[in-house]
Amino acid sequence: MKEGDIVYFNSIQSNRITGLYSGLDTDQLVKDLMRIERIPLDRLVQKKQLAQWKSDDYREITNLLRGIKDEFFNVLKPATNMLSQSSYKKYSVSSTNSSVVTAQGTADAVQGTHTISVKRLATADKAVSTGSVTKALEAEPGDDYALSGKKFIIELDGVKREIVLDNYNNLDDLISKDGSGLQALVDKAFGAGKIIVSNADGKLNFNTGTGATKITLYSGATNDGLTSLGFSSGSSNRINLGDSLEKLADKLDAGITFNEDGKLVFKINSREFTFDKTTSIGNMINTINSDSIANVNMKYDETTDKFVITAKQLGAGDNIVISQTGGNFFDGASKISSANPVQDEDQGVDAEVYVDGQYLVRNSNTFTVNGVTYTINAVHANPGTDKETINITQDTEAIFNNIKSFIEKYNSVIEKINGKLGEKYNRSYLPLTDEQKEALSDEEVEKWEKVAKTGLLRNDPILTKIVNELRSALFDKIEGSGIILSDIGINTGNYFEKGKLNIDEAKLKDAISKNPEGVMNLFAKKSTSQPSYSRDMSSADRKVRYNEEGIIQRFSDIIEDYISTYRDKDGRKGILLEKAGISQDASDVNNTLYKEIADYEKRILELQDKMYQKEEYYYNKFTAMEKALASMSSQSDWMLSQLQNW
């Protein structure tokens, strides 16, 4: 049972005598009596249902306005953001060689032709380890070279092979014994020249040959021979990014030292980093790369066994500045010097171009000149003479389609709101009671409720105000704009269309082509006196802003007044949210209609309690009558028996 539902209490039968002596259908009599008593309760339930339906209607309008805001006033959707002036100044840009240069037109661009020659691309500073950072993969075998049948596993660049050892006389024999020495075994397993096995001053050494990179050694499943060779399982000539800094310390050529607190502390471009020895090297790299102040990309290059730090900012200058304050990751483990991290050959340089014959130097390969954003991808062989041509033409069709889409959306919203305002309300179709629903089929209930839901917002003052404000925003004079909607082919339709807009497509396209600045100002002109909108603005400031701004800016302000989820200085949200709320917001349960519905529910519960008492009253009366009849019947029977015996 839901709160507010009607409860039929005559199902409670305890201590009731129903028609035993009178022969009356007591339950039906009480039910009929309660039907009259239930009329005030039914009316309350109907009022509650009407309030709920009205709330749903308001929320439907709120969602329509939110749809306009999300599609046309959203900075995250630049292609359709009608608040942006760039939506009215779109350009088609072509390059004679896009592999050398591409371009885009901004709102400040003008139609025309430009030339560009690329002398040099901008590059980034790079800090690179001065040598391999990982220790050589070598160890001292034990004294026992009788290793026949012992096994271990070698993984080379992701491919694993099991190696089965033989008996050997000494280290050199272990390495080069004909057919069963380690060199012969690895050549057979992976191909000749990929792994080089050698004697390095009495130590067994594994190294990669041409094209191979990473070697990792693992113990065999049975008859482990790896420990006999002096290695531990997992030994490798490269870094494992999952290793902690502490574990990595033993694998690096220069080791890693930590400060007295067991941490590495250093700065990159004024951002200080602190890493515990339990931090993995991979997590350390990810933390550095995601930091906007450090503004670098760091990686471990497995092919070269070096760390590489690349500045995200291209161009000349000190874009990688390092200082080590705790431990020795720099000036040690990474083999990158903090004093001079970027070697001369890795210094970043600026881009050099000639745009329309003018020599320019930029610290990026993407830059804007006179409203055109260029992206250079390659240099010209002869930049003094070679050049590319950039043609810029206004994309009238794209601008037209944006405006048309907005007008169509506006028309659909206006049509919906006008429909609600003009719906007729039929008082004969009130919400059905539970008893009435039981007497109808599901289809009949659905048809009834469809009629009962109509007209609830007929001539509603809030919706009327929305329509009037939006209409006024379309046609009120805009200061500084020399044109109006009719000048660009947008007019209101017939009277019966109630404010919907019609487009003369040819006239609008002509206006966009010949007067893009005027079209832009008509729709997206911004107020210079009051550039920022706030619902807490004074009426005077609102008027100034309204008079100075374009149609779309006005629409944005108006819609915000009605659907804003932010509270103003008086603690109020948008007008529609204050009236009916919206889901997934605090207003869902804090609005006028919700409070009205809650009040109905409270009154319904109170009436239900009174009805229960009234029903009990009727049953008690009928029970008393039955008891009286029972007593009379008993007396009559006694008297009759006495007469018969007399």
RAFENHU-V79789 format. One record per backbone hydrogen bond with DSSP energy under -0.5 kcal/mol. NH is the residue of the N-H (numbers start at 1). CO is the residue of the C=O. E is the energy in kcal/mol with one decimal. If there is no record, write none. Layout:
nh->(NH/NH)
co->(CO/CO)
e->(E/E)
//
This chain:
nh->(5/9/11/12/13/16/18/19/23/26/29/30/31/32/33/34/35/36/37/38/39/42/43/44/45/46/47/48/49/50/51/52/53/54/55/56/57/58/59/60/61/62/63/64/65/66/67/68/69/70/71/72/73/73/75/77/80/81/82/82/83/84/87/88/89/92/93/94/96/100/101/102/104/106/109/112/114/116/117/119/119/120/123/125/126/127/128/128/129/130/133/135/137/138/139/141/142/145/147/147/149/150/151/152/153/154/155/156/156/157/157/159/161/163/165/165/168/174/175/176/177/181/182/183/185/186/187/188/189/190/191/191/194/196/197/198/200/200/201/203/204/205/205/206/207/209/212/215/216/217/218/220/225/226/229/229/230/231/234/235/237/241/243/245/246/248/249/250/250/251/252/253/255/259/262/264/265/266/267/268/269/271/272/273/275/277/279/281/282/284/285/286/287/288/289/290/291/292/295/297/299/301/301/302/305/306/308/309/310/310/311/312/313/314/315/315/319/322/323/325/325/326/328/331/332/333/334/335/343/346/347/351/352/353/354/355/356/356/358/360/362/367/369/372/373/374/374/375/376/377/378/380/383/385/386/388/390/391/391/392/393/393/395/396/399/400/401/402/403/404/405/406/407/408/409/410/411/412/413/414/415/416/417/418/419/420/421/422/423/426/427/429/430/437/438/439/439/440/445/446/447/448/449/450/451/452/453/454/456/458/459/460/464/465/466/467/468/469/470/471/472/473/474/474/475/475/476/479/479/481/482/487/488/488/489/490/491/491/493/497/498/500/502/504/505/508/509/510/511/512/513/514/515/519/520/521/522/523/524/525/537/542/543/544/545/546/547/548/549/550/551/552/553/554/555/556/557/558/559/560/561/562/562/563/564/568/571/574/575/576/577/578/579/580/581/581/585/588/589/590/592/593/595/596/597/598/599/600/601/602/603/604/605/606/607/608/609/610/611/612/613/614/615/616/617/618/619/620/621/622/623/624/625/626/627/628/629/630/631/632/633/634/635/636/637/638/639/640/641/642/643/644/645/646/646)
co->(2/7/8/9/11/13/16/17/19/24/25/26/27/28/29/30/31/32/33/34/36/38/39/40/41/42/43/44/45/46/47/48/49/50/51/52/53/54/55/56/57/58/59/60/61/62/63/64/65/66/67/68/68/69/73/74/77/77/72/80/72/81/84/85/86/393/91/391/389/97/97/375/373/371/106/392/390/388/354/117/352/352/349/313/346/309/126/341/307/335/305/251/206/136/204/139/228/143/145/166/165/147/223/163/218/161/216/154/159/155/214/156/154/152/150/163/145/170/171/172/173/177/174/175/181/182/183/184/185/186/186/187/191/207/195/205/198/203/199/200/139/198/203/137/196/194/209/213/155/235/153/151/151/151/225/226/227/226/217/232/215/239/240/279/277/244/245/246/247/248/248/133/252/263/259/275/326/273/323/271/321/268/270/266/264/262/276/243/241/280/281/282/283/284/285/286/288/290/291/310/308/299/306/300/301/301/299/127/297/308/125/295/295/312/123/349/317/338/267/265/323/265/257/336/329/328/329/332/341/343/344/362/120/360/117/358/115/354/355/353/351/374/372/369/104/367/372/102/365/100/100/118/380/382/382/116/114/94/389/112/92/391/90/394/395/396/397/398/399/400/401/402/403/404/405/406/407/408/409/410/411/412/413/414/415/416/417/418/419/424/425/426/428/433/434/435/436/437/441/442/443/444/445/446/447/448/449/451/453/455/421/457/460/461/462/463/464/465/466/467/468/469/470/471/471/472/472/477/547/478/480/484/484/485/486/485/489/502/500/494/495/497/491/489/503/504/505/506/507/508/509/510/511/515/516/517/518/519/520/521/534/538/539/540/541/542/543/544/545/525/522/523/523/550/551/552/553/554/555/556/557/558/559/559/560/572/568/564/561/562/562/574/575/576/576/577/582/585/586/587/578/579/591/592/593/594/595/596/597/598/599/600/601/602/603/604/605/606/607/608/609/610/611/612/613/614/615/616/617/618/619/620/621/622/623/624/625/626/627/628/629/630/631/632/633/634/635/636/637/638/639/640/641/642/643)
e->(-2.2/-0.8/-0.6/-1.9/-0.7/-1.5/-0.6/-0.8/-1.1/-1.6/-2.3/-2.8/-2.4/-2.7/-2.4/-2.9/-1.5/-1.0/-1.5/-2.4/-1.2/-2.8/-2.1/-1.8/-2.5/-2.4/-2.3/-2.5/-2.1/-2.6/-2.2/-2.0/-2.6/-2.5/-2.1/-2.1/-2.1/-2.4/-2.3/-1.8/-1.7/-2.4/-2.5/-1.7/-2.2/-2.4/-1.9/-1.6/-2.2/-2.8/-2.0/-2.8/-0.5/-1.8/-0.6/-1.9/-1.6/-0.9/-2.2/-1.2/-0.7/-1.3/-1.6/-1.6/-0.8/-3.6/-0.6/-2.1/-1.4/-1.6/-2.2/-2.2/-2.0/-3.1/-1.7/-2.0/-2.5/-2.1/-2.2/-0.7/-2.5/-1.9/-2.1/-0.5/-1.5/-3.2/-0.6/-0.5/-2.2/-2.2/-2.1/-3.1/-0.6/-1.6/-1.7/-0.6/-2.4/-0.7/-1.7/-0.9/-2.2/-2.5/-3.4/-1.7/-3.0/-2.6/-2.9/-0.5/-2.9/-0.6/-2.3/-1.8/-2.4/-3.3/-3.3/-0.6/-2.6/-2.4/-2.0/-3.0/-2.2/-2.5/-3.2/-2.4/-2.5/-2.8/-2.1/-1.9/-2.0/-2.9/-0.6/-1.9/-1.2/-3.4/-0.6/-2.2/-0.7/-3.0/-0.9/-0.7/-3.1/-2.7/-0.5/-2.9/-2.2/-2.9/-1.2/-0.5/-2.2/-2.9/-2.8/-0.9/-3.4/-0.7/-1.0/-0.6/-0.9/-1.8/-3.7/-1.8/-1.6/-0.6/-2.2/-2.3/-2.4/-2.6/-1.3/-0.5/-0.8/-1.6/-1.3/-3.3/-0.6/-2.7/-2.4/-2.8/-3.0/-2.0/-3.1/-2.2/-3.2/-1.7/-0.6/-3.3/-2.5/-1.6/-1.9/-2.3/-2.5/-2.1/-2.1/-2.3/-2.4/-2.0/-2.4/-1.6/-1.2/-0.6/-1.8/-2.8/-2.1/-0.6/-3.3/-0.9/-1.9/-1.4/-2.6/-2.9/-3.1/-0.5/-2.3/-2.5/-0.6/-0.7/-2.6/-0.6/-1.6/-0.6/-1.9/-1.9/-0.6/-2.2/-1.5/-2.6/-0.5/-2.1/-3.2/-1.2/-0.6/-1.8/-1.3/-3.4/-2.1/-2.4/-2.6/-2.4/-2.9/-0.6/-2.1/-3.1/-2.0/-2.0/-2.8/-1.7/-3.2/-3.1/-0.7/-2.7/-2.6/-3.5/-1.2/-2.8/-0.6/-1.9/-3.9/-2.7/-3.5/-2.1/-0.6/-3.0/-2.5/-0.5/-2.7/-1.6/-1.8/-2.8/-2.6/-1.8/-2.2/-3.0/-2.5/-2.0/-2.5/-2.6/-2.1/-2.8/-2.8/-2.0/-2.0/-2.9/-2.6/-1.8/-2.6/-2.9/-2.0/-1.9/-2.4/-2.1/-0.9/-0.6/-0.8/-1.7/-0.9/-2.3/-1.8/-0.8/-0.6/-1.5/-2.3/-2.3/-2.2/-2.3/-2.7/-1.7/-1.4/-2.5/-1.7/-1.2/-0.8/-1.3/-1.5/-2.1/-2.4/-1.9/-2.0/-2.3/-2.4/-2.5/-2.4/-2.4/-2.4/-2.2/-1.1/-0.6/-1.1/-0.5/-2.8/-0.6/-2.9/-2.0/-0.5/-1.2/-0.6/-1.6/-1.1/-2.1/-0.5/-2.1/-2.4/-1.6/-1.9/-0.9/-3.5/-3.4/-1.0/-2.6/-2.5/-2.1/-2.1/-2.4/-2.2/-2.5/-2.8/-2.1/-2.4/-2.3/-2.3/-1.7/-3.5/-1.4/-1.7/-2.5/-2.0/-2.0/-2.6/-2.9/-2.4/-1.4/-1.5/-2.9/-2.5/-1.9/-1.0/-2.3/-2.6/-2.4/-2.0/-2.7/-2.9/-2.1/-1.7/-0.9/-0.7/-2.1/-1.7/-2.4/-2.4/-2.9/-2.1/-1.4/-1.0/-2.6/-1.6/-3.0/-0.8/-0.8/-0.6/-2.2/-1.3/-0.9/-2.7/-2.4/-2.0/-2.1/-2.8/-2.4/-2.0/-2.1/-2.4/-2.0/-2.3/-2.7/-2.2/-1.8/-2.4/-2.6/-1.8/-1.8/-2.7/-2.1/-1.9/-2.5/-3.0/-2.4/-2.1/-2.3/-2.5/-2.6/-2.0/-2.4/-2.8/-2.4/-2.2/-2.5/-2.5/-2.4/-2.8/-2.5/-2.3/-2.6/-2.7/-2.2/-2.5/-2.7/-2.4/-1.9/-2.5/-2.4/-2.1/-2.1/-2.3/-2.0/-1.5/-0.6/-0.7)
//
